[in-house]
Amino acid sequence: MNTLMNIDPWSFLDDLIGTPSRTFKAVRARVAGRFPPVNVLLDDNAVIIDLELPGKTAKDIDLTLEAQAVVVADKPTVTTDAETGKPVEANPAWSRRLELPFRVNADKANAKFTNGILRIELPKADAPGVRRIAIEG
């Protein structure tokens, strides 16, 4: 039971509302740093990653491909304060790292930015062929 000193507002709403609390859990997940929203489609030959980035352009995003990970990062937007003339970070930078369950072919990877959606297509790297090993003895 919650006491007045240790009430978590999210659990309080869960207790108060009950079943419809999925909405609050979704909000809590987004607040907890799961931004931007991502959809991952996986098939036998490739992985397709869609990220929702409304209001951004291709120039605002840095995309890095590592051995088994993709890192998407936003460049911060810096403006000048009208009163003081000092630079102010209007849009703080964020980054999201997505681990992949297999190696990808970086030479054939591509990314497209259309209508606020960044689509990254990463074909799987060719797996080494099966090799039969003779057993002595």
C-alpha positions as CSV (number, residue, x, y, z in Angstrom):
1,M,0.0,0.0,0.0
2,N,1.2,3.5,-0.9
3,T,1.8,6.0,1.8
4,L,1.6,9.7,1.3
5,M,5.4,10.0,1.1
6,N,6.2,7.4,-1.6
7,I,3.3,7.7,-4.0
8,D,4.3,7.1,-7.6
9,P,1.8,9.1,-9.8
10,W,1.8,6.5,-12.5
11,S,1.0,3.6,-10.1
12,F,-1.6,5.8,-8.4
13,L,-3.3,6.3,-11.8
14,D,-3.1,2.6,-12.4
15,D,-4.8,1.9,-9.1
16,L,-7.4,4.6,-9.7
17,I,-8.3,3.8,-13.3
18,G,-7.6,0.0,-13.5
19,T,-7.8,-1.6,-16.9
20,P,-7.8,1.5,-19.2
21,S,-4.3,2.4,-17.8
22,R,-2.6,1.2,-20.9
23,T,-2.7,4.8,-22.1
24,F,-0.8,6.0,-19.0
25,K,1.7,3.2,-19.5
26,A,2.3,4.3,-23.1
27,V,2.9,7.9,-21.9
28,R,5.2,6.7,-19.1
29,A,7.2,4.7,-21.6
30,R,7.6,7.7,-23.9
31,V,8.6,9.9,-21.0
32,A,11.2,7.4,-19.9
33,G,13.3,8.0,-23.0
34,R,11.8,5.8,-25.7
35,F,11.9,8.5,-28.3
36,P,11.6,8.5,-31.3
37,P,9.0,5.7,-31.8
38,V,10.4,2.9,-33.9
39,N,8.9,0.0,-36.0
40,V,11.2,-2.8,-36.9
41,L,10.4,-5.3,-39.6
42,L,12.5,-8.4,-39.9
43,D,12.6,-11.0,-42.6
44,D,15.0,-13.6,-43.9
45,N,17.1,-11.2,-46.0
46,A,17.0,-7.8,-44.2
47,V,15.7,-5.6,-41.5
48,I,13.7,-2.4,-42.1
49,I,13.6,0.2,-39.4
50,D,11.0,3.1,-39.5
51,L,11.5,6.0,-37.1
52,E,8.8,8.7,-36.7
53,L,10.5,12.1,-36.8
54,P,7.9,14.8,-37.3
55,G,9.2,18.3,-38.0
56,K,12.7,17.1,-38.9
57,T,14.6,17.0,-42.1
58,A,17.3,14.7,-43.4
59,K,19.9,17.3,-42.5
60,D,18.8,17.2,-38.8
61,I,19.6,13.5,-38.3
62,D,22.9,11.7,-38.0
63,L,22.8,8.0,-38.9
64,T,25.6,5.6,-37.9
65,L,25.9,1.9,-38.7
66,E,28.1,-0.2,-36.4
67,A,28.8,-3.9,-36.7
68,Q,25.5,-5.0,-35.1
69,A,23.8,-1.7,-34.2
70,V,22.3,1.4,-35.7
71,V,22.6,4.7,-33.9
72,V,20.2,7.5,-34.9
73,A,20.9,10.9,-33.4
74,D,19.4,14.4,-33.6
75,K,21.5,17.5,-33.9
76,P,20.5,20.1,-31.3
77,T,18.8,23.3,-32.6
78,V,20.6,26.4,-31.3
79,T,18.9,29.8,-31.4
80,T,19.9,33.2,-30.1
81,D,18.0,34.7,-27.1
82,A,16.4,38.0,-28.2
83,E,17.0,39.7,-24.9
84,T,20.5,38.6,-24.0
85,G,21.9,37.7,-27.4
86,K,23.3,34.4,-26.0
87,P,22.9,31.1,-27.8
88,V,20.1,29.0,-26.4
89,E,19.6,25.3,-27.1
90,A,16.0,25.3,-28.4
91,N,15.7,21.6,-29.1
92,P,18.0,19.3,-27.0
93,A,19.8,16.5,-28.9
94,W,18.8,12.9,-28.4
95,S,20.1,9.6,-29.7
96,R,18.6,6.1,-30.0
97,R,20.7,2.9,-30.4
98,L,19.1,-0.2,-31.9
99,E,20.9,-3.5,-31.4
100,L,20.6,-5.9,-34.3
101,P,20.5,-9.7,-33.9
102,F,22.8,-10.2,-36.9
103,R,25.5,-8.5,-39.0
104,V,24.4,-6.3,-41.8
105,N,26.0,-5.5,-45.2
106,A,26.9,-1.8,-44.8
107,D,27.7,-1.4,-48.5
108,K,24.1,-2.2,-49.5
109,A,22.4,-0.3,-46.6
110,N,20.2,2.7,-47.5
111,A,18.0,5.3,-45.8
112,K,15.2,7.5,-47.0
113,F,13.5,10.4,-45.3
114,T,9.9,11.0,-46.4
115,N,7.1,12.9,-44.7
116,G,8.6,12.7,-41.2
117,I,9.5,9.0,-41.5
118,L,13.1,7.8,-41.6
119,R,13.2,4.3,-43.3
120,I,16.5,2.4,-42.9
121,E,16.9,-0.8,-45.0
122,L,19.7,-3.0,-43.8
123,P,20.3,-6.3,-45.8
124,K,21.8,-9.1,-43.8
125,A,25.5,-9.9,-44.4
126,D,26.3,-13.0,-46.3
127,A,26.7,-15.8,-43.8
128,P,29.8,-18.0,-44.2
129,G,29.0,-21.2,-46.1
130,V,28.5,-24.5,-44.3
131,R,31.7,-26.4,-44.1
132,R,32.0,-30.1,-43.4
133,I,34.8,-31.1,-41.2
134,A,36.3,-34.6,-41.3
135,I,36.8,-36.4,-38.0
136,E,40.0,-38.4,-37.6
137,G,40.2,-41.5,-35.6
